[in-house]
Amino acid sequence: MSNERNFSGSDLSERNFSDYILAGANFHNCDLTGANFGNAYLTRADLTIADLTGADLSGADLTRADLTRADLTGADLTGVNLTGADLTRVNLTRADLTRANFFNCDLTGANLTGVNFDGANLTGVNFDGANLTGVDLTGADLTRANFFNCDLTGADLTGADLSGADLTRVDLTGADLTRAYFFNCDLTGADLTRVNLTGANLIGADLTGVNFFKCDLTGAIFSETD
């Protein structure tokens, strides 16, 4: 299929685009519910305001694609490449993002409630103002990620690498940060009420104004002498 197709506003629900080359294609405001884009080439595609509820994008290449305000509720994005993509205010509720590549992706204001990020690359991602309530980020690489003003209540960040991340004013109430790594992380004004920080490494972290109320700090490391 041509890589310059304009589908703007079309009803393409349940369509099969698997393995298609659709670089730069225009899917603005399209109905793509249940569509199959498995292993499709969608670099720089326009998917703004598209409805991709339940769509299959597994293995697709969405490098630098624009998905601003797209609805990806329950979508399958396993192994997808979203390097440099714009996902501002996207809805990814209950989406499967296992092994997805989000390197330098913009997720400002996104709804990520209940998302599975198992094995995903989240290095340098901008989560500014995103809803990450109850998200599973176990063992995730969140190096240099920006979580400014995010809601991470009840999130699981066990063993996550948050080196150099910005967690300014983040709400982490009830989160699990067991063995998490916070080297040179900015936690200024963060709410860590009832957080589990067992064995966490906080060497070099900025803890100015942090609320540690009822935190479990068993074995937590705050300096190289601990």
C-alpha positions as CSV (number, residue, x, y, z in Angstrom):
1,M,0.0,0.0,0.0
2,S,1.2,3.5,-0.7
3,N,2.9,5.3,2.1
4,E,1.1,8.5,1.4
5,R,-2.5,7.4,1.9
6,N,-4.9,9.8,3.5
7,F,-7.5,8.0,5.6
8,S,-8.5,11.0,7.7
9,G,-11.9,10.6,9.3
10,S,-12.5,7.1,7.8
11,D,-14.2,4.1,9.5
12,L,-11.5,1.4,9.3
13,S,-12.6,-0.7,12.2
14,E,-11.5,-4.3,12.1
15,R,-9.4,-3.7,9.0
16,N,-6.3,-5.7,8.4
17,F,-3.1,-3.6,7.9
18,S,-0.7,-6.2,9.2
19,D,2.8,-5.9,7.6
20,Y,1.7,-2.9,5.5
21,I,4.1,0.0,4.8
22,L,2.2,3.1,5.9
23,A,5.0,5.6,6.7
24,G,3.6,9.1,6.9
25,A,0.0,7.9,6.4
26,N,-2.8,10.1,7.7
27,F,-5.2,8.3,10.1
28,H,-6.4,11.5,11.9
29,N,-9.7,11.0,13.7
30,C,-10.2,7.5,12.2
31,D,-12.2,4.7,13.7
32,L,-9.6,2.0,14.0
33,T,-11.3,-0.1,16.7
34,G,-10.1,-3.7,16.5
35,A,-7.9,-3.0,13.5
36,N,-4.8,-5.1,12.9
37,F,-1.5,-3.2,12.5
38,G,0.7,-6.1,13.5
39,N,4.3,-5.5,12.3
40,A,3.2,-2.6,10.2
41,Y,5.6,0.3,9.3
42,L,3.9,3.5,10.6
43,T,6.9,5.8,11.1
44,R,5.8,9.5,11.2
45,A,2.2,8.4,10.7
46,D,-0.6,10.8,11.9
47,L,-2.9,8.9,14.4
48,T,-4.1,12.0,16.3
49,I,-7.5,11.6,17.9
50,A,-7.8,8.1,16.4
51,D,-9.9,5.4,18.1
52,L,-7.6,2.4,18.4
53,T,-9.5,0.6,21.2
54,G,-8.6,-3.1,21.2
55,A,-6.4,-2.7,18.1
56,D,-3.4,-4.9,17.5
57,L,-0.2,-3.0,17.0
58,S,2.2,-5.7,18.2
59,G,5.6,-5.4,16.6
60,A,4.7,-2.2,14.7
61,D,7.2,0.6,14.0
62,L,5.7,3.9,15.2
63,T,9.0,5.8,15.3
64,R,8.2,9.6,15.6
65,A,4.5,8.9,14.9
66,D,1.9,11.4,16.3
67,L,-0.7,9.7,18.5
68,T,-1.8,12.9,20.4
69,R,-5.1,12.2,22.2
70,A,-5.5,8.8,20.6
71,D,-7.6,6.1,22.4
72,L,-5.6,2.9,22.8
73,T,-7.7,1.3,25.6
74,G,-7.0,-2.4,25.8
75,A,-4.7,-2.3,22.7
76,D,-1.9,-4.8,22.1
77,L,1.4,-2.9,21.7
78,T,3.8,-5.7,22.6
79,G,7.2,-5.2,21.1
80,V,6.1,-1.9,19.4
81,N,8.7,0.7,18.6
82,L,7.6,4.2,19.7
83,T,11.0,5.9,19.7
84,G,10.5,9.7,19.7
85,A,6.7,9.3,19.3
86,D,4.2,11.9,20.6
87,L,1.6,10.3,22.9
88,T,0.5,13.5,24.6
89,R,-2.8,12.9,26.5
90,V,-3.2,9.5,25.0
91,N,-5.4,6.9,26.7
92,L,-3.6,3.6,27.2
93,T,-5.8,2.2,30.0
94,R,-5.2,-1.6,30.3
95,A,-3.0,-1.7,27.2
96,D,-0.3,-4.3,26.9
97,L,3.1,-2.6,26.4
98,T,5.3,-5.6,27.1
99,R,8.8,-5.1,25.7
100,A,7.7,-1.8,24.0
101,N,10.4,0.7,23.2
102,F,9.4,4.2,24.5
103,F,12.9,5.8,24.2
104,N,12.6,9.6,24.4
105,C,8.8,9.4,24.0
106,D,6.4,12.1,25.1
107,L,3.6,10.8,27.4
108,T,2.6,14.2,28.9
109,G,-0.8,14.0,30.5
110,A,-1.4,10.4,29.4
111,N,-3.8,8.0,31.1
112,L,-1.7,4.9,31.9
113,T,-3.9,3.3,34.5
114,G,-3.4,-0.5,34.8
115,V,-0.8,-0.6,31.9
116,N,1.6,-3.5,31.7
117,F,5.1,-2.2,31.0
118,D,6.9,-5.5,31.6
119,G,10.4,-5.3,30.0
120,A,9.6,-2.0,28.3
121,N,12.4,0.6,27.5
122,L,11.3,3.9,29.2
123,T,14.6,5.7,29.1
124,G,14.2,9.5,28.8
125,V,10.4,9.3,28.6
126,N,8.4,12.5,29.6
127,F,5.5,11.4,31.9
128,D,4.7,15.0,33.0
129,G,1.3,15.1,34.6
130,A,0.5,11.5,33.6
131,N,-1.9,9.2,35.5
132,L,0.2,6.1,36.5
133,T,-2.1,4.8,39.3
134,G,-1.4,1.2,40.0
135,V,1.0,0.8,37.1
136,D,3.5,-2.2,37.1
137,L,7.0,-0.8,36.5
138,T,8.8,-3.7,38.1
139,G,12.5,-3.7,37.0
140,A,11.9,-0.9,34.5
141,D,14.7,1.2,33.1
142,L,13.4,4.7,33.9
143,T,16.8,6.5,33.6
144,R,16.3,10.2,33.1
145,A,12.5,9.9,32.9
146,N,10.4,12.9,33.8
147,F,7.6,12.2,36.3
148,F,7.0,15.8,37.4
149,N,3.6,16.2,39.1
150,C,2.6,12.6,38.3
151,D,0.1,10.3,40.1
152,L,2.0,7.1,40.9
153,T,-0.2,6.0,43.9
154,G,-0.1,2.3,44.4
155,A,2.5,1.8,41.6
156,D,4.9,-1.1,41.7
157,L,8.5,0.1,41.0
158,T,10.2,-2.9,42.6
159,G,13.8,-3.0,41.4
160,A,13.3,-0.1,38.9
161,D,16.2,2.1,37.9
162,L,15.3,5.8,38.4
163,S,18.8,7.2,38.0
164,G,18.7,10.9,37.1
165,A,14.9,10.8,37.0
166,D,12.7,13.8,37.9
167,L,10.1,12.9,40.5
168,T,9.4,16.4,41.7
169,R,6.1,16.7,43.5
170,V,5.1,13.1,42.6
171,D,2.4,11.3,44.6
172,L,3.8,7.9,45.4
173,T,1.4,7.1,48.2
174,G,1.3,3.4,48.9
175,A,3.8,2.5,46.1
176,D,6.3,-0.3,46.3
177,L,9.9,0.9,45.7
178,T,11.6,-2.1,47.1
179,R,15.3,-2.2,45.9
180,A,14.6,0.7,43.6
181,Y,17.7,2.7,42.5
182,F,17.4,6.5,42.9
183,F,21.0,7.6,42.1
184,N,21.0,11.4,41.5
185,C,17.2,11.4,41.3
186,D,15.2,14.5,42.2
187,L,12.4,13.7,44.7
188,T,11.8,17.3,45.8
189,G,8.4,17.6,47.5
190,A,7.4,14.0,46.7
191,D,4.8,12.3,48.8
192,L,6.1,8.9,49.9
193,T,3.4,8.2,52.5
194,R,3.3,4.5,53.3
195,V,5.8,3.7,50.6
196,N,7.9,0.5,50.8
197,L,11.6,1.6,50.4
198,T,13.1,-1.7,51.7
199,G,16.6,-2.0,50.3
200,A,16.2,1.1,48.1
201,N,19.4,3.0,47.0
202,L,18.9,6.7,47.5
203,I,22.5,7.8,47.2
204,G,22.8,11.2,45.7
205,A,19.0,11.7,45.6
206,D,17.5,15.2,46.3
207,L,15.1,14.5,49.2
208,T,14.2,18.2,49.9
209,G,10.7,18.4,51.4
210,V,9.9,14.7,50.9
211,N,7.1,13.2,53.0
212,F,8.3,9.9,54.5
213,F,5.2,9.4,56.7
214,K,4.9,5.7,57.7
215,C,7.5,4.7,55.2
216,D,9.3,1.4,55.4
217,L,13.0,2.3,55.2
218,T,14.4,-1.1,56.3
219,G,17.8,-1.5,54.7
220,A,17.5,1.7,52.6
221,I,20.8,3.3,51.6
222,F,21.1,7.1,51.9
223,S,24.9,7.4,51.7
224,E,28.0,5.4,50.7
225,T,28.7,4.9,54.4
226,D,25.3,3.2,55.1
